[in-house]
Amino acid sequence: MRIDVHCHAMGNGRKFDTKANDDIYYLPEDNFGLIAKVVAYMVRYGLEEYHVQFDRHRVVKTASYFRLLLELLKSSHSIDGIVILALDAVYDLGKKEADKAKTDLFVPNRFLWEKIKQMNEELRSLGSTKRFFFGASVNPNRQDWEQELDFVINQTDAVLLKWIPSAMHIQPWQRRHLLFYRKLAERELPLLCHVGPEYTFTEGLRHQKYDYYGHLKLALDAGVKIIAAHCGLPVIPQFDKVHTLQPHSRPYRVKDFANFMKKYNTDTDIRIWTDTSALLLLTRSDLIEEVLEYIPTKWMVHGTDFPIPIDRPDSLPTILRRVFTNIRFDDPECYSKNPFDRDIAFQACCRIPPSIAENAEKVLRMSPSEG
């Protein structure tokens, strides 16, 4: 089964209630940095192409966005399944309540799980074998993390757990999270963790050090399977040398991240995977050749980072100019109106084999009926 493991949920709920679970909360205005504004504009600009509905705040409507995802999966020639990601609120350690001001986006587990079940039922009613998968999110700082994690593990079909450490105020290296990691390992629920600089959320810029891939060592040593997002790449290599927080401010090197992976992976046991989400960003294209040189594709799973618009035509000149001289964009899917098909085709043009989309089944927590 060909699966995109990295697709975000979007919505326009304006009421922040972590107990309600009846919509996606999105209100960045009280915590909105300049870079986050630019990213928000890019997302809105990209979604306008698909004629979704926006509210008066120019935020995509929740129902319209999920309808778009349903139509895109139904029409895709390249993808059989999509993991949609929840995102827990910001909790500071020792605080009972979530921090509303610092939570720009909150995608509740219960809301998303119900939405995914509804969409899968519609797919089944049409005779389709395609399906959506639930990517849960639990902040280990919340006082009730154990109850929330038990809900995700025991009462849903969650295939992974999603973290953005910087945006969620999570310090992955802290031993206080060891019990959390052991529960993930025991139930074989992999952790999809953002790695590298985070620009989408203002809190990500404030807590850059939390997203260093080396901080995942404690989780790996506890037996958790990790999917490190974005092949561990910086967003803007020329400026992100400090953001990666390598020892002694060492410049980022793909080889260092690959060596970190090699410490935990063997030919028969892959403990840390990486996904290709947003790999085709204009600023990252220079590094694709290094990624393929140092990271075996058998350690990769496919992701898009949708709705982040990373495959627009303005990316092509840089990819053509900098990456490989033998790139041929003669695959009709490169010009498809379906962004999931375009992303697979573009990655293939950069010698990332489409077959990595089949690797997801090797790492996700999937029941036999889901495979």
Protein Blocks (a to p, Z undefined) as FASTA:
>chain_A
ZZdfbdcdddfbfbdcfklopaccddfkloccfklmmmmmmmmmmmmmnopacdfkopac
fklmmmmmmmmmmmpckbcbdcdddddddddehiabdcfklmmbdcdfklmmmmmmmmmm
mmmmnopabdcdddddddfkbmklmmmmmmmmmmcccfbdcddfklnopafkbmklmmmm
mmmmmnopacdddedjdfkbmklmmmmmlmpmklmmmmmmnopacddehhlpafblmlmm
mmnopghhiacdfklmmmmmmmmpcfklcfbdcdfehklgfklmmmmmmmmmmmcfklpc
cdekiabdfkbfklmmmmmmmmpmkbccfbfklmccblklmmmmmmmmnopafklmmmmm
mmmccdfklZZ
